[in-house]
Amino acid sequence: MSSAKYNNTTKLTIGLVDADLLDNGTRHPNLVLLKIAGFLNDHGICFELILDPKTDVSKYDRIYLSRVFTFTAMPAFYEMAKGTPVQKKFVLGGTGFYADEPNIKIFAKKRTLDMNRLENDNFLNRFSNTKGGSCKFGIDMVRQMPYYHLYDNYVDKQVKLGFNRHKFKDYLYFSIGFLTRGCIRHCPFCINKLEATVRPHSKLEWFDDQEKDEKGHFIRKYIYLWDDNFLASDISVWKPLLQQLIDYGKPFQFRQGLDERVLALSPHGEEMAKMLSKSKYYGDFIFAFDNWRDRIIIEKALKIWKRYNPKKGTKFYLLCGFKQKKNDRESFYRDIWELFQRIRILMQYGCTVYIMRHQDYHNAPLSNLYIQIARWCNQVKFYKKMSFWEFSYRNQSYWEEHTLPPNGRPKLIKFEKFEQNIADGYYEHINMCPSLRSIVNILNMFPEQRNELLEMFNYKMSNLCNSEL
């Protein structure tokens, strides 16, 4: 049971549910649940993170269920509770309940309701607010310190199953919070599409954990910042906050990425790049390149960035698959073409990429191609050394090496040789791996773009990377 205290006068047990964890598994803890747990812990109320989707939830007095992704299935215990008195115990929240709402008025209403749900919760408002601010009762989501031990039982169980404890570093070694909230971009695929400004949110000390181990070292030595668009805030906001992070000393990372375009568009872009170059940053610097139309701005920003950070690891999130439809071949080809052109530019600047597939990708004429491109790009060791064609064929040859009798076939071949193998009937009796099949399928679908597709599939970082850039 994940509670440090228990006050017998309350005689309550609260269930906390990370629906995404129960369905798909997640890399990060749910910040909302961490804060609810923090509030309950402050008041000595017993609580636990429910880890079994078949749990008997009748023992809980109240259950807070959070879902981030719309594709996440609801746990079995909730489906069983629907239509019964037990359903009334559930408080549901999170972007997973409305992020894909197409009606903008309904989306706005659901978004506002969700963002204010907990601070208007009639159960939480029975208890005093101990964190300061304007409200005397209930949880202040901005100021509430997360309870970072909420997922300890989950991690321990995974370790007992044989997983390396470091796999769960995001649960164990990071303080998590927002220094700012909001955005200025209005991207239609984003949960922040109705936002117009970037404003200060929490203070660092409100979410940075100070707990130390027996040797006096911080247990959570790193900081994850989940700000929506930190650099797009006013200089009176981002500059002192960034300086505070630099002076603070703990390695930090803006996990949702930074807006590269700001470096080119802001009169302070050079200063931003210079300050970030002097920071104790955790891992790669992460930016986003979601729209091909931004390529000129992105390249201008990259020139500024690389001037101050020539050797720092730089990664870009690349969104793809948005607004795909089953029979819209033209839109599908355009999306794939733009994706590879963004990859080409970033390869030239020595940047790695991480493919972010919008759920609309499922509707594409060849949805599996997005999966295979993501498998290539999102594994840095392959992306840096192989083209998409080489990665796809190496999937095939690796399988053959470990499945078929030795036949002396090469690990990598040119595409023309592969086509000859098809013509010779080799694959009539040998399974073709999904990545190779995806290449064959798109070439068959777009024969008139064959040469262009093959050129893109052979983009290779070692060939394209330009040290002068």
N, C-alpha and C positions, 0 to 999 in steps of 0.2 A: 504494500500500500504506500503510495507516494505522498505521504504527509509527515512533516516533521513534528507536528503537534496534533493533539486531539483534545478538544474541550467537551467534556461529557455533558455540559449544559445544553449544547446544541443538538446532540444525538442525531447528527445528519451524516449521510454519506453521499458525496457527489461524484457522478461518473463523467469523465472527460473522454471524448471520442475524436480521434484524428481519422476521419473517414478515408482520406487518401492513403494513409499508412496501412489501413486494414485491407484496402483493395489493391492498389498498385505498388505500394511501398514508396517511400519518399527519402530524399537525401537530407532534408532539413527538418528540424522540429517546427511545429506550428506555433507561431509567435502568439497568436490570440490565446491558445490553450495554455501556453507558458504564463501569460499574464493572469488569466483566470485562476490558475493554480497558485500564482503568487498572492493574489488577493485572498483566496481561501486559506492558504497557509498563514497569512498574517493574522487571520481571525480564528485559527485553531480548528478549522472545519475539515473533517476527514474527506479525502478525495483520492481517486486513482484513475490512471489512464487505462481504459479498457482495451485489452490486446487480443481478445478472442471474439470474432464476429458472431459466435453462437452463445455468448455469455447470457446468463439469466439476469436481465436488467431490473427485475422487480425489486431487488434489494436497494436500489438507488433512489434517493429522494428527488433528485433532479439530475438531468443529463445534458451537458453542453456538447453538441456535435458540430464540428467545423469541417467544411469541405472547400478546397481551393479550386479543384478542377471540375468542370461540368461533366466530363466523361467518367468520373469516379462513381462507382456503384455504391448505393447505400448498404450498410452492413445488414446481415440477416436479422439481427435482433431488432433493428428498427422496422424492417418490413413485417416482422411478426407482431410488432406492437401496434402497427397501423390499424385504426378502427377499434382499438381497445382503450380502456382507461390509462394504460401505461404510456400511450402516445403523448398524453398531456405532460408527462415528465420531461419531454425533449424540448430543448431550445436549439433551433437550427440556424446556422449562420455561415457566412463565407462566400467568396466570389463564385464558388462552384454551383450556387443556386440561381445565378442570374447573368453570368458573364457573357453568355451567348444570346441574350434577349435582343431580338432585332428591333423591337419598337423602342425608340429612344426615350419616350416619355415614361414607359413602363420601366425601362432600365434605370432611368434617373430616380424614380420612386423607390425601386428595390435597393438601389445603391445607397441612397440616403438612409433608408430604414436599416440596412445592414450595418452601416458605419456608426449608427447610434444605438443599435439594439442593446448592447450590454450595459451602457451607461443609463439606460431606461429600464433595465431588468428589475422586476418587482422583488425577486428573491435577493439579488445582490444589494439592492437598495435598503435592505433591512439592516445592513452593517455599515459602520462608519468608514469614511474615507480617511486613511491614515497618511496619505502621501501629499497632502497640501492641495493647493489650487482652490477653485471656487466652490466645488461641490462638497458638502459635509457628509453625504452618505453615498454608498455605492462605489463602483470601480471607476477610477480615472485612467482610461486606457493609454493616455499620453504619459502619465507619471508612474504607472504601476511597474514595479520591478518584477521581471519574469522569475518564475521558480524553475531554475535550470536543471533540477534533478528529476523533472517529470518523466523523462524518457529513460531513466536509469535501468528500470526493470526490463524494458524492451531491449536495450543494448546488451544487458547481461544475458538475456535469453538467446540473442543472436550469436554472441560469443560462444556460448555453450553448444550451439549448433555447428560451430566450427569456423565462423567468420572472424576475420582479423579485427581486433578492436579499433584499429586506426580507420577502418572503413566507416566508422561512425563518428569521425572527428567533429563533424558539424554539430552533433548532439552533445559532445563532451568538452570541447575546447574553445568555444566561441560565445561571446556575448552578442546579442542580436537586437537591433533596433533601427529606428528611423531618426535621423537628425532633421530631415526635411520631408515634406509630403507635397505631392502635386506635380504637374507637368504643364508644358505649354504647347505640345505638339498636336494634340487631338487625333492621334492615330486611331483609325476606326476599329482596329483589332485589339486595342488596348483597354484595360479596365479603367484607365485614367482618361478616356476620350472626352469626358465632359469637363475636365480640369482646365483652368486657364492660367494659373499662377503656381509658383513654387514658394512655399512658406516654411518658416521654422516649425519644428514639431517637438521632439523630445530633446532633453539635454543628455549629454553623454553619460553623466553620472546617474541618470535615472534608469539606465539599463546595463551599464557595465558592471559585471560581477567582480567583487573584490575578494571572493573566497580564496584561501591559500591552502596548499598541502602542508604536510608535516615538516617540509624543508623550508617553508616560508615563501614558496613560489606560487604565483597565480595559477589556479586550476584552469581558468579560461583566459589564456594568454593572448587570444586574438579577438578581433571585433569584426562582425559582419554588419554592414550597413545596407539596408534594403530600400534606400531612398529611390524615388521614382525618377527624378532628374535633377540631381544635386547641382550640377554646374550651371543649370539654367536659372538658378536663383539669383537674386541681386548680389552684387559684390559685397554689400554690407552683411550678407548672410553667409555665402560660401567661403569667403576669404578668412574670416575669424574662425569659422568651424574647421576649415582645413588646417589652419595653423594650430588649432587646438589638438587635432589628431596627430600632427607632426610632433608637437611638443609632448604629447601624452606618452609616446614611446611604444605602445602596444601595436604590433602589426595589424593592419586593417585592410578591408577590401569592400568596395561597393559591389555587392553581389549581383544586383540587377543591371550592372553596367553603368557607364558614364556616356553622356551624349557627345560623341566626337565632333559633331557639327558645331558645337558651341566654340570649340577652339578656333575655328575658322571665322565664325560670325561675330564673336564677341571682341570688343577692343582689348579685353583682358586675356585673350586666348593664350598668348605667350606666357603670361604670368601664371596661368593655371598649369600649363605644361611644365613650367620650371618648378613650381611648388610641388607638384605631384612627383617630379623626378627626385626630389629631396626627401620624400616621405618613406617611411618604413612600411612598404606595401606588401600584402600577403598574396603570393601567387602572381598570376598574370593580371595586368590591367585589362579590364573588359570594357569594350564599347559595343555599339550596334550599327549595322549597315543594313537596314531593312528595306530601303527603297532605292531602286536603280537610278531614279531621277536625282538622287542626292550625290551622285558619284563625283561631280566636280568639287563640291563642298568637302566631301570625305577625303579626296586626294589632297586638297589644300590643307585640311586639318592634319592629315597624316604627315605632311612635310614639316609642319610645326612640331608635331608630337615627336617625330624621329630625330629632330634637331636636338631635343633635350633628353630623349630616351632611346638612343640608338640600339641599346642592347637589352632593354627591359622586355620581358615577355609581354606580347600584346595580342589579345584575342578579340574577335568580333562575333557577336551573336548575329546570325543571318536568318531572318524570318522567311518562310516559304509556305506555299500551299494555301494561302489565304484566298477565299472566294472561288475555290475550284468547284467545277460542276462536271457531272458525268459525261456529257456530250459536247463540252466546250473544248475541243482540241486546240483551237487557236490560243485560248487563254492558258492552257496547260503548257504548250510549247514555249510561249512567251515567258512563263514563270520559270521554267527550267533554264531557258537561255539566260535570263537575267540573273538567276542564281549562280550559274557558272561564270558569268562576267564579273560578278562581285567577288567570287572566289579568285578569279584571275588577278584582279587589281590588288587584292590583299596578299596574294602570293608574291607579287612584285615587291611589296613592302615588307616581306618577311613575317607577316601576321598569320596566326592560326585562326581557325574559325570553329564555331559551334552552331550546327544547324538546329533551328527551332521550327518544328513543324506545327503550323496551325491545324486545328482539328479538321478544317475543311479539306485537308490533303486527302482524306479518305474518299472524297468525291471525285478525285482526279481520274482521268481515263486510265492511267497507269500509276496508281498510288504507290505501288511497291518501289518505284524508282526513287521516291523521296526517302524511303526507309534505307535503301542501299547507299544513297549519297550521304545520309546522316551517319551511317556505319563507317564510311570512309573518313569523313571530315572530323567526326567527334572522337576518333581515336588518333591522337596527335602523331603517334609513331608511324602510322600508315600515311596520314595526310602529308607529312613532311618528306616522306621517301618515295611515295608511289603516286602515279596518276590514278584517276578513277578506273580507267581501263585496267591498269596493272593490279590494282586492288581487287577488282572483280575477278580477273583471271586467276590471281593468286588464291582467292577463296576456292576456286575450282581445283587447282593443282594440289593445294594442301589437302583437300578432301580426298582426292585420288591417291595421293601418297600414303595416306593413313587408312585407306579403305580397300584399294585394289592391289592385286599382286604387282610387284615391281615391273615397270614397263619402260623405264628409261626416258619417259616424257619430260621435257624441260619445265621448269617452274614458271617461267614467263615466256610468252611468245607475242609476236606482232598480231594485230587484229586480222590482217590478211591471212595469216596461217590458221587462225581460229576459224575463219570463214571456210577455208579449204577443208578443215576437219569436219565442219558441218556438212559440206558438200560430199565428202567421202563417206558420210554415214556414221561417223564416230559416236555422235550423241544419240543415235537411235537405240543404243544399248547401254549408254552411260548417262546417269542423271546430270542435268545441267544445274548448277547452283543458282539461287534466286538473283544474285547480283548480275551474273552473266545473262540470265534470262531477261532481266529488265533492260539491258542494253540491246539485246536482239529485238525485243518487243518494240522499243521506241524507234529503232531504225526501220523496222517494218511499218510502223505507223506513219513515219515521216520520211519516206524514201527521198523526197526532194531536198531534205536538209541533211542528208547523209554525211557529206563532207564537213559541214559545220558541226554536227554532233560529234563526229570522230575527233575533230580538232579540240573541242571542249573536253571530251573524255580523256584526252591526253595532256591536259594542263598538268604540269608537274612543278612543285615548288622549287626544286633544285635547278630547274631550267629557267624559271621565270623570275626568281628572286634577284633583285637589282641592288647591289651593295651601295650604289651611289644614291639610292633613294632613302 
